[in-house]
Amino acid sequence: MLFWRKQKSSHERAMDWFRQNMVPGQGIIVHTRQRVPYPEVTGYFIPTLYNWGEKELARTCTRWLLSIQLPDGAFPAPDGVPYTFDTAQIMRGLCAALNDVEGSESALRRACDWTLTQLDASGRLNTPSTELWTDIASDLIHTYALPPLAQAGRLLGVKEYEEAANFSLAHYKQREDLVPFNRLSHFHAYAMEALCEMGELELAAQGMADVEKCQRRDGSIPAYPDVDWVCSTGMAQYAIVWYTLGRKELADKAMRYLEKIQNKSGGFNGSYGKGAKYIAGAEISWAVKYFLDARLLKMRAEGKHA
């Protein structure tokens, strides 16, 4: 008698990839060619782990992050330098672990207080370094630092944090380059997600109208409007935004394409296609995080549960 092994689902394989690529007792790697733990991605992976019922993994990641917080409240990037963006993404994890891991509250307060020191009088968020951004990121990604600051304010009952997030949002909303799809999809999608999280659905919909024009029949979305190759993370993030905006058909198309290009390992290269230029030769941890988030939204839209 033949026994057929049930094939694992795309999200089960993605979670397997996380387990296989987590530095034991610490956090998730940067990518498969830089196998050191990445505080930023570990931080924003924590809510994903909780949402998928992986509490022990979430707790391990949180405890490691607590152990590396700098004396001033910031958190280091893999180069040892604090970045405002990275610290804010770790705040997402601390918010998720707030009532589950001892020490999360004090660490979250210190991280928020440090973040406020990076806010200038115009509402722009500054950062001690941009060395790791190279030339493909800009400070527009700091919009994605605002939702965790606002969330921390609500959870901790500190109005100053929420007010600071809204003050900074007003600055970025005035920027003419915020909404258009005019940069790498991953970084554009950070802003679209942030707008959704901050309740600015109409602005997010404006940006996603640009993206919709670029989506191909097979569901793929170019990494930039004028290239053939795709950024896996950007596609997963766009699916998240479309599910959030109630555009299920567009999101489902993106997800079908992502599941088609998912590697056998369960992971994703940074980019795919002719001329791919965004970490095309390695599997990146953040693509898995956003794929799992999008997959959960897809299941919920279909009335299923993780």
Secondary structure as GFF3:
##gff-version 3
##sequence-region A 1 306
A	DSSP	alpha_helix	10	20	.	.	.	ID=ss1
A	DSSP	beta_strand	29	31	.	.	.	ID=ss2
A	DSSP	beta_strand	34	37	.	.	.	ID=ss3
A	DSSP	alpha_helix	39	51	.	.	.	ID=ss4
A	DSSP	alpha_helix	55	68	.	.	.	ID=ss5
A	DSSP	alpha_helix	84	97	.	.	.	ID=ss6
A	DSSP	alpha_helix	104	116	.	.	.	ID=ss7
A	DSSP	three_ten_helix	131	133	.	.	.	ID=ss8
A	DSSP	three_ten_helix	139	145	.	.	.	ID=ss9
A	DSSP	alpha_helix	146	156	.	.	.	ID=ss10
A	DSSP	alpha_helix	159	173	.	.	.	ID=ss11
A	DSSP	alpha_helix	185	197	.	.	.	ID=ss12
A	DSSP	alpha_helix	201	214	.	.	.	ID=ss13
A	DSSP	beta_strand	230	231	.	.	.	ID=ss14
A	DSSP	alpha_helix	232	244	.	.	.	ID=ss15
A	DSSP	alpha_helix	248	261	.	.	.	ID=ss16
A	DSSP	beta_strand	271	272	.	.	.	ID=ss17
A	DSSP	alpha_helix	285	301	.	.	.	ID=ss18
###
